[in-house]
């Protein structure tokens, strides 16, 4: 039993560390991104399907692509996190879609759940945030179990303050084999509208990478 706990610990800890580093990067970039090309209203949403992501998602503006590498475990190669960031309404709303591959796929459902919970804990803890009461955000539980094509995930909503300005973050995280997908919608609380994060979080779709290949000739 001890060996099983030890094997599960790195995955949960790793995802928590990555979530912490990723979200701190996003928070530090909110103000600087607002002054770039992401201007205007939430008028038109377009589907984006980045090469290698094996997933698509919708955003109201063209996202900025950023890569970050972390080495959270000694003796292990760094993990590369691919991040797509879109800021709208002069930076009052920020959308992020990110994914990364763990060193190893979680061994079972329990290990997967620990990895997902690690993302939740890392995201909330490192901005000194608080999960909101479920009834306040119209959810039976917070975090709430969700799924993506049969793959487990969690949806969670929390509040944090930056420069004394309160924000509400609505997030979904999914485990698809060794890959972790995460979507965040970060909004200034005074402008919070549940429809906006719902539209973004529900837009993710998985697809087979073979779809990107040219058509194969039929066998005779």
matplotlib code that plots the C-alpha trace (Angstrom):
import matplotlib.pyplot as plt

x = [0.0, 2.9, 4.3, 1.0, 0.7, 4.2, 3.6, 0.4, 1.9, 4.2, 1.3, -1.0, 1.9, 3.1, -0.3, -0.6, 2.8, 2.1, -1.3, 0.3, 3.0, 0.6, -1.9, 0.6, 1.9, -1.6, -2.4, 0.9, 0.1, -3.5, -2.7, 0.0, -2.1, -4.9, -2.9, -2.2, -4.3, -7.2, -9.7, -13.4, -16.6, -17.6, -19.2, -18.0, -16.6, -14.3, -13.2, -9.4, -7.8, -4.0, -1.7, -0.8, -3.5, -5.9, -8.7, -10.6, -12.1, -13.9, -12.7, -14.0, -10.6, -7.4, -5.4, -1.8, 0.3, 2.9, 5.0, 6.3, 8.5, 8.7, 10.9, 8.9, 10.5, 14.2, 15.7, 12.7, 12.7, 10.9, 7.2, 6.1, 2.8, 1.2, -1.0, -3.4, -4.5, -7.2, -8.1, -11.3, -13.2, -9.9, -8.6, -11.7, -12.1, -9.3, -9.7, -7.0, -6.8, -3.7, -2.5, 0.5, 1.5, 2.4, 5.5, 3.2, -0.5, -2.3, -2.4, -6.1, -9.2, -8.2, -4.8, -6.6, -9.0, -6.0, -4.3, -7.5, -7.9, -4.3, -5.0, -7.9, -5.9, -2.9, -5.0, -6.9, -4.2, -1.5, -3.6, -5.0, -8.4, -11.5, -13.9, -17.4, -20.4, -22.1, -25.4, -23.8, -22.7, -25.6, -23.8, -24.8, -21.1, -17.9, -15.8, -18.3, -17.5, -17.8, -16.7, -15.4, -16.1, -16.0, -12.8, -13.1, -12.9, -13.8, -15.5, -14.8, -15.4, -13.4, -12.7, -9.4, -8.2, -5.5, -4.5, -7.6, -9.8, -11.9, -12.0, -14.1, -12.5, -14.5, -12.4, -12.6, -9.8, -9.9, -7.6, -7.3, -4.7, -1.5, -2.7, -4.2, -6.4, -7.5, -9.8, -10.1, -12.3, -11.1, -13.5, -13.7, -16.4, -18.4, -18.9, -19.4, -21.8, -22.2, -23.1, -19.6, -17.6, -20.2, -19.9, -16.1, -15.8, -18.3, -16.7, -13.8, -14.0, -11.6, -10.7, -8.6, -5.3, -5.7, -8.3, -5.4, -3.9, -4.7, -7.5, -6.3, -6.9, -9.5, -8.3, -9.4]
y = [0.0, 2.4, 1.9, 2.7, 6.0, 6.9, 6.3, 8.4, 11.3, 12.8, 13.1, 15.0, 17.1, 17.8, 19.0, 21.2, 22.8, 23.3, 24.8, 27.2, 28.3, 28.6, 30.7, 33.0, 33.6, 34.3, 36.7, 38.6, 39.0, 40.2, 43.9, 43.7, 41.7, 44.2, 46.8, 44.5, 43.4, 42.1, 44.9, 45.2, 43.6, 39.9, 40.0, 37.0, 33.7, 31.7, 28.0, 27.5, 24.1, 24.4, 21.9, 19.2, 20.1, 17.3, 19.6, 22.7, 25.6, 28.9, 32.4, 35.9, 37.1, 35.6, 34.2, 34.9, 31.7, 31.3, 28.3, 27.8, 24.9, 23.7, 21.2, 20.3, 16.9, 16.4, 14.0, 14.3, 16.2, 19.6, 19.7, 22.1, 23.9, 25.4, 28.3, 30.3, 33.6, 36.0, 39.3, 41.2, 44.3, 46.2, 43.3, 43.0, 39.4, 37.0, 33.5, 30.9, 27.4, 25.3, 21.8, 19.7, 16.1, 14.5, 12.3, 9.3, 8.6, 8.3, 4.6, 4.5, 6.6, 7.5, 8.8, 10.7, 12.3, 13.3, 14.9, 16.9, 18.0, 19.0, 21.5, 22.9, 23.3, 24.8, 27.3, 28.6, 28.4, 30.4, 33.4, 33.2, 32.6, 31.0, 28.5, 30.1, 28.5, 26.2, 27.9, 31.3, 30.0, 27.8, 24.5, 21.5, 21.2, 23.2, 21.6, 19.8, 16.6, 17.0, 14.9, 15.3, 12.4, 10.1, 11.6, 12.9, 16.5, 19.1, 22.5, 25.0, 28.7, 30.9, 34.5, 36.2, 39.8, 41.5, 45.1, 45.2, 44.4, 41.2, 38.7, 35.6, 32.6, 29.9, 26.9, 23.4, 20.9, 17.5, 14.5, 12.7, 9.9, 11.6, 15.0, 17.7, 20.3, 23.5, 26.3, 29.5, 32.5, 35.3, 38.2, 41.3, 40.5, 43.7, 42.6, 38.9, 37.2, 33.5, 33.1, 34.2, 31.5, 28.9, 29.6, 29.3, 26.3, 24.2, 24.9, 22.4, 19.4, 16.5, 15.2, 12.4, 13.7, 11.5, 14.0, 16.3, 13.8, 13.7, 11.3, 7.7, 5.8, 3.1, -0.4, -2.5]
z = [0.0, 0.8, -2.7, -4.3, -2.4, -3.3, -7.0, -7.0, -5.1, -7.8, -10.3, -7.9, -6.7, -10.2, -11.5, -8.4, -9.0, -12.7, -12.0, -9.6, -12.0, -14.9, -13.0, -11.6, -15.1, -16.3, -13.5, -14.0, -17.7, -17.4, -17.5, -20.1, -22.5, -22.3, -24.2, -27.1, -30.1, -28.0, -28.1, -28.7, -27.6, -27.4, -30.8, -32.8, -31.6, -33.7, -33.4, -32.9, -33.4, -32.7, -34.3, -31.8, -29.3, -30.4, -29.3, -30.4, -28.5, -29.2, -28.5, -29.3, -30.5, -31.8, -28.9, -28.0, -27.9, -25.1, -24.0, -20.5, -19.3, -15.7, -14.0, -10.9, -10.3, -9.9, -12.4, -14.7, -18.0, -18.0, -18.9, -21.6, -21.0, -24.2, -23.4, -25.5, -24.0, -25.2, -23.4, -24.2, -23.1, -22.4, -20.2, -18.0, -19.3, -19.9, -21.5, -21.3, -22.9, -22.0, -22.1, -21.0, -20.8, -17.6, -17.4, -16.8, -17.3, -13.9, -13.0, -12.1, -11.6, -8.0, -9.2, -12.0, -9.4, -7.3, -10.3, -11.2, -7.5, -7.5, -10.4, -8.4, -5.2, -7.0, -8.9, -5.8, -3.2, -5.1, -5.6, -2.0, -3.5, -2.1, -3.8, -4.0, -2.3, -4.9, -4.6, -5.4, -8.8, -9.6, -9.0, -6.8, -5.7, -6.1, -7.6, -9.8, -11.7, -15.5, -18.4, -21.9, -24.3, -21.3, -19.8, -16.2, -15.3, -12.7, -13.0, -10.2, -9.5, -7.1, -6.2, -5.7, -5.4, -7.4, -6.6, -4.4, -7.4, -6.9, -9.8, -10.4, -12.2, -13.7, -14.7, -16.2, -16.1, -17.9, -17.8, -21.2, -20.8, -19.7, -21.0, -18.9, -20.5, -18.6, -19.6, -17.4, -17.7, -15.5, -15.0, -12.9, -10.4, -10.9, -14.6, -14.0, -16.3, -16.1, -19.7, -20.9, -19.1, -19.9, -23.6, -23.5, -21.2, -23.1, -26.4, -26.0, -28.3, -28.7, -32.1, -33.6, -34.9, -38.0, -39.2, -40.0, -42.4, -46.2, -47.2, -47.5, -50.7, -50.5, -50.4, -53.4]

ax = plt.figure().add_subplot(projection="3d")
ax.plot(x, y, z, "-o")
ax.set_aspect("equal")
plt.show()
